[in-house]
Amino acid sequence: MANMVGKIKSISNTNNRNIHSAITSIICMISLTAVSNIMGCSKNVLPNNMDYSSTSPIFTPSHTFTSSSKSKTAAAKLRQLGLRYRQQGRYTDAIISLEEATSVEPENLSGQVLLGWTLHLGGREASAMKVLEQVLEKDANYIPALNALGIVYLVSGDLDKAVITHERAKEIRANNEIAYYNLTLAYQRLKKYDLAIARGKQATILEPTNPHPWVALALVYWGQGMKTQARQTYNQAVQLDSRYGQSKFLINLKQAGFSEEQIDNVREIVKIL
């Protein structure tokens, strides 16, 4: 992973002037067993759909623990406390608890990813990236960290790094719907439409009942001037959730990884439904 992180940092140095921060708050959940509690979102943003996963990482327990049983128990309680604080919007308190949990049980990679994700939700993008990159230095193939870091890059406007990270994630896990969905959004913004369509189609196959992959794929067609395909594809999202046919509702797409420009374009699609 050192090579991948080095490659990402190299891209960051050469493109830093062009990177624009588009910090997006993504509401997620994490299972409370060993970090347990899934931090996911994609159907996401919607108050009634907190289980969506396309724009958030899927968390699984770390592979190896060497801390004592007492330390693990203490760390688990700190993570639960941090999650409660986060659910209350108390990000500073949540981060303090989660940082303490990682110091008590440093081998728990899931706990470190939870900390990185909470830093992101609290608007501390640089710190989130640092924590998540450090996880990948320990385990280059740790999917939860790849998913989380790719999302942080995407919503921060670091598109090249988002692509590298999510492509890596899908290579490791072929059915990683999070990676395909976010790659659709990233490639669309980079105007690499063939790649965006390929990733978008796969995302809809992996999550056919999730409206966001359909919206993302429709957006790609729209960018190519393929209005009929865009309308037909977008209607799939509306059939899943009629609220997507309402222009005012689309502001929620910010929490699903869409940029302001992408949301404006989606509103144009809604006009031709």
ROLONU-90632 format. One record per residue (C-alpha): residue in one letter; y, x, z. Coordinates in Angstrom, 1 decimal, decimal comma. Layout:
BEGIN
[A; [Y; X; Z]],
...
% end
This chain:
BEGIN
[M; [0,0; 0,0; 0,0]],
[A; [2,2; 3,0; 0,5]],
[N; [2,4; 3,3; -3,3]],
[M; [3,3; -0,4; -3,7]],
[V; [6,0; -0,3; -1,0]],
[G; [7,3; 2,9; -2,5]],
[K; [7,5; 1,2; -5,9]],
[I; [9,2; -1,8; -4,4]],
[K; [11,8; 0,4; -2,6]],
[S; [12,4; 2,3; -5,8]],
[I; [13,2; -1,0; -7,6]],
[S; [15,4; -2,0; -4,8]],
[N; [17,5; 1,2; -5,1]],
[T; [18,0; 0,9; -8,8]],
[N; [18,8; -2,8; -8,9]],
[N; [20,6; -3,1; -5,5]],
[R; [23,9; -3,9; -7,1]],
[N; [22,5; -6,9; -8,9]],
[I; [20,7; -8,4; -5,9]],
[H; [22,3; -11,6; -4,5]],
[S; [21,2; -13,1; -1,3]],
[A; [20,1; -16,7; -1,5]],
[I; [18,9; -17,2; 2,0]],
[T; [16,8; -20,3; 2,3]],
[S; [15,4; -21,9; 5,4]],
[I; [11,8; -22,8; 4,9]],
[I; [10,3; -25,0; 7,7]],
[C; [6,8; -24,0; 8,5]],
[M; [3,9; -24,3; 11,0]],
[I; [1,5; -21,7; 12,3]],
[S; [-1,8; -22,5; 14,0]],
[L; [-1,8; -21,4; 17,6]],
[T; [-5,2; -19,7; 17,8]],
[A; [-4,8; -15,9; 17,7]],
[V; [-1,5; -16,6; 16,1]],
[S; [-3,1; -19,5; 15,0]],
[N; [-0,8; -22,3; 13,7]],
[I; [-0,3; -22,3; 10,0]],
[M; [3,1; -21,3; 8,8]],
[G; [3,1; -23,1; 5,6]],
[C; [5,5; -25,0; 3,3]],
[S; [5,8; -26,2; -0,2]],
[K; [5,2; -29,9; -0,1]],
[N; [7,2; -28,4; 2,6]],
[V; [10,8; -29,1; 2,9]],
[L; [10,3; -32,8; 3,3]],
[P; [10,3; -34,2; 6,8]],
[N; [7,1; -36,1; 5,8]],
[N; [5,4; -33,2; 4,1]],
[M; [5,5; -30,3; 6,5]],
[D; [2,0; -29,1; 5,4]],
[Y; [2,9; -27,9; 1,9]],
[S; [2,0; -24,3; 1,3]],
[S; [3,5; -23,1; -2,0]],
[T; [6,5; -21,5; -0,6]],
[S; [5,1; -20,2; 2,6]],
[P; [2,4; -17,8; 3,5]],
[I; [-1,0; -18,8; 4,7]],
[F; [-1,8; -17,1; 7,9]],
[T; [-5,2; -15,9; 9,0]],
[P; [-6,3; -13,9; 12,1]],
[S; [-6,0; -10,2; 11,9]],
[H; [-9,2; -8,3; 11,2]],
[T; [-9,4; -6,0; 14,2]],
[F; [-8,0; -6,1; 17,8]],
[T; [-8,2; -3,3; 20,3]],
[S; [-5,9; -4,7; 23,0]],
[S; [-7,5; -5,9; 26,3]],
[S; [-8,5; -9,5; 26,7]],
[K; [-5,6; -9,9; 29,2]],
[S; [-3,1; -8,5; 26,7]],
[K; [-4,4; -10,8; 24,0]],
[T; [-4,0; -13,8; 26,3]],
[A; [-0,5; -12,8; 27,3]],
[A; [0,5; -12,2; 23,6]],
[A; [-0,9; -15,6; 22,6]],
[K; [1,2; -17,3; 25,2]],
[L; [4,3; -15,4; 24,0]],
[R; [3,6; -16,5; 20,4]],
[Q; [3,3; -20,1; 21,5]],
[L; [6,5; -19,8; 23,4]],
[G; [8,2; -18,3; 20,4]],
[L; [6,9; -21,1; 18,2]],
[R; [8,3; -23,7; 20,5]],
[Y; [11,7; -22,0; 20,5]],
[R; [11,6; -21,8; 16,7]],
[Q; [10,8; -25,5; 16,4]],
[Q; [13,9; -26,2; 18,5]],
[G; [16,0; -24,0; 16,2]],
[R; [16,4; -21,4; 18,9]],
[Y; [15,7; -18,5; 16,6]],
[T; [17,1; -15,7; 18,8]],
[D; [14,9; -16,7; 21,7]],
[A; [11,9; -17,2; 19,4]],
[I; [12,4; -13,7; 18,0]],
[I; [12,6; -12,1; 21,4]],
[S; [9,3; -13,8; 22,5]],
[L; [7,6; -12,8; 19,2]],
[E; [8,8; -9,2; 19,4]],
[E; [7,4; -9,0; 23,0]],
[A; [4,1; -10,4; 21,7]],
[T; [3,8; -7,7; 19,1]],
[S; [4,5; -5,0; 21,7]],
[V; [1,8; -6,4; 23,9]],
[E; [-0,7; -6,8; 21,1]],
[P; [0,4; -4,4; 18,3]],
[E; [-2,9; -4,6; 16,4]],
[N; [-2,5; -8,3; 15,7]],
[L; [-1,2; -8,3; 12,1]],
[S; [-0,9; -12,1; 12,1]],
[G; [1,5; -11,9; 15,1]],
[Q; [3,6; -9,4; 13,2]],
[V; [3,7; -11,6; 10,1]],
[L; [4,8; -14,5; 12,4]],
[L; [7,6; -12,3; 13,7]],
[G; [8,7; -11,3; 10,2]],
[W; [8,7; -14,9; 9,0]],
[T; [10,7; -16,1; 12,0]],
[L; [13,2; -13,3; 11,3]],
[H; [13,5; -14,7; 7,8]],
[L; [14,0; -18,3; 9,0]],
[G; [16,7; -17,0; 11,4]],
[G; [18,6; -15,4; 8,5]],
[R; [17,7; -11,8; 9,3]],
[E; [16,4; -10,9; 5,9]],
[A; [16,6; -7,1; 6,1]],
[S; [14,7; -7,1; 9,4]],
[A; [12,1; -9,6; 8,1]],
[M; [11,5; -7,3; 5,1]],
[K; [11,1; -4,3; 7,3]],
[V; [8,5; -5,9; 9,6]],
[L; [6,5; -7,3; 6,7]],
[E; [6,5; -4,1; 4,7]],
[Q; [5,3; -2,3; 7,9]],
[V; [2,4; -4,7; 8,0]],
[L; [1,5; -3,9; 4,4]],
[E; [1,6; -0,2; 5,2]],
[K; [-1,2; -0,9; 7,7]],
[D; [-3,2; -3,2; 5,4]],
[A; [-2,1; -3,3; 1,8]],
[N; [-4,4; -6,2; 1,0]],
[Y; [-3,3; -8,5; 3,8]],
[I; [-2,6; -11,7; 2,0]],
[P; [-0,4; -13,4; 4,7]],
[A; [2,0; -10,5; 4,6]],
[L; [2,1; -10,3; 0,8]],
[N; [2,8; -14,1; 0,6]],
[A; [5,5; -13,9; 3,3]],
[L; [7,2; -10,9; 1,9]],
[G; [7,1; -12,2; -1,7]],
[I; [8,8; -15,4; -0,5]],
[V; [11,5; -13,4; 1,4]],
[Y; [12,2; -11,4; -1,7]],
[L; [12,3; -14,5; -3,9]],
[V; [14,8; -16,5; -1,8]],
[S; [16,9; -13,4; -1,3]],
[G; [17,2; -12,9; -5,1]],
[D; [15,1; -9,7; -5,2]],
[L; [13,2; -11,0; -8,2]],
[D; [11,5; -7,8; -9,4]],
[K; [10,1; -7,1; -5,9]],
[A; [9,0; -10,8; -5,6]],
[V; [7,1; -10,5; -8,8]],
[I; [5,4; -7,2; -7,9]],
[T; [4,4; -8,6; -4,5]],
[H; [3,1; -12,0; -5,6]],
[E; [1,3; -10,5; -8,6]],
[R; [-0,5; -8,2; -6,1]],
[A; [-1,3; -11,2; -3,9]],
[K; [-2,9; -13,1; -6,8]],
[E; [-4,9; -10,1; -7,9]],
[I; [-6,4; -9,9; -4,4]],
[R; [-7,0; -13,7; -4,1]],
[A; [-7,3; -15,4; -7,5]],
[N; [-6,9; -18,9; -6,0]],
[N; [-3,7; -18,0; -4,2]],
[E; [-1,6; -21,0; -5,0]],
[I; [1,4; -19,7; -3,1]],
[A; [1,6; -16,6; -5,4]],
[Y; [1,3; -18,6; -8,6]],
[Y; [4,0; -21,1; -7,5]],
[N; [6,5; -18,5; -6,5]],
[L; [5,8; -16,4; -9,6]],
[T; [6,7; -19,5; -11,7]],
[L; [10,1; -19,7; -10,0]],
[A; [10,7; -15,9; -10,3]],
[Y; [9,7; -15,6; -13,9]],
[Q; [11,8; -18,6; -14,8]],
[R; [14,8; -17,0; -13,3]],
[L; [14,0; -13,8; -15,2]],
[K; [13,7; -15,9; -18,4]],
[K; [10,1; -14,6; -18,9]],
[Y; [9,0; -18,0; -20,0]],
[D; [5,5; -17,3; -21,3]],
[L; [4,6; -15,8; -18,0]],
[A; [6,3; -18,6; -16,1]],
[I; [4,3; -21,2; -18,0]],
[A; [1,0; -19,4; -17,5]],
[R; [1,6; -19,1; -13,7]],
[G; [3,0; -22,6; -13,5]],
[K; [0,0; -24,2; -15,1]],
[Q; [-2,3; -22,4; -12,8]],
[A; [-0,2; -23,5; -9,8]],
[T; [-0,6; -27,1; -10,8]],
[I; [-4,3; -26,7; -11,2]],
[L; [-4,6; -25,2; -7,7]],
[E; [-2,3; -27,8; -6,1]],
[P; [-2,4; -30,9; -8,3]],
[T; [-1,2; -33,2; -5,6]],
[N; [1,8; -31,1; -4,6]],
[P; [5,0; -32,1; -6,4]],
[H; [6,7; -28,7; -6,3]],
[P; [4,5; -26,8; -8,8]],
[W; [5,1; -29,7; -11,3]],
[V; [8,8; -29,5; -10,7]],
[A; [8,7; -25,7; -11,2]],
[L; [6,7; -26,0; -14,4]],
[A; [9,0; -28,7; -15,8]],
[L; [11,9; -26,4; -15,1]],
[V; [10,4; -23,7; -17,2]],
[Y; [9,9; -26,1; -20,1]],
[W; [13,5; -27,2; -19,7]],
[G; [14,7; -23,6; -19,9]],
[Q; [13,0; -23,3; -23,3]],
[G; [14,6; -26,4; -24,6]],
[M; [11,2; -28,3; -24,5]],
[K; [12,7; -31,5; -23,2]],
[T; [9,7; -33,7; -23,9]],
[Q; [7,3; -31,4; -22,1]],
[A; [9,8; -31,1; -19,3]],
[R; [10,1; -34,8; -18,9]],
[Q; [6,4; -35,4; -19,0]],
[T; [5,6; -32,7; -16,5]],
[Y; [8,4; -33,7; -14,2]],
[N; [7,0; -37,3; -14,2]],
[Q; [3,9; -35,9; -12,6]],
[A; [6,0; -34,9; -9,6]],
[V; [7,7; -38,3; -9,4]],
[Q; [4,3; -40,1; -9,5]],
[L; [3,3; -38,0; -6,5]],
[D; [6,6; -38,6; -4,6]],
[S; [9,2; -41,0; -6,0]],
[R; [12,0; -39,3; -4,2]],
[Y; [12,0; -36,6; -6,8]],
[G; [13,5; -39,1; -9,2]],
[Q; [16,6; -39,3; -7,0]],
[S; [19,2; -36,6; -7,7]],
[K; [20,5; -36,5; -4,2]],
[F; [17,1; -35,7; -2,8]],
[L; [16,8; -32,6; -4,9]],
[I; [18,8; -30,5; -2,4]],
[N; [15,6; -30,2; -0,5]],
[L; [14,3; -27,9; -3,2]],
[K; [16,3; -25,1; -1,6]],
[Q; [13,7; -25,1; 1,1]],
[A; [11,0; -24,7; -1,5]],
[G; [12,3; -21,5; -3,0]],
[F; [14,5; -23,0; -5,8]],
[S; [17,9; -21,4; -6,4]],
[E; [21,1; -23,4; -6,7]],
[E; [21,1; -22,9; -10,5]],
[Q; [17,5; -24,1; -10,7]],
[I; [18,3; -27,2; -8,7]],
[D; [21,2; -28,0; -11,0]],
[N; [18,8; -27,7; -14,0]],
[V; [16,3; -30,0; -12,3]],
[R; [19,0; -32,6; -11,9]],
[E; [19,5; -32,5; -15,6]],
[I; [15,8; -33,2; -16,1]],
[V; [16,1; -36,2; -13,8]],
[K; [18,8; -37,6; -16,0]],
[I; [16,5; -38,0; -19,0]],
[L; [13,5; -39,6; -17,1]],
% end
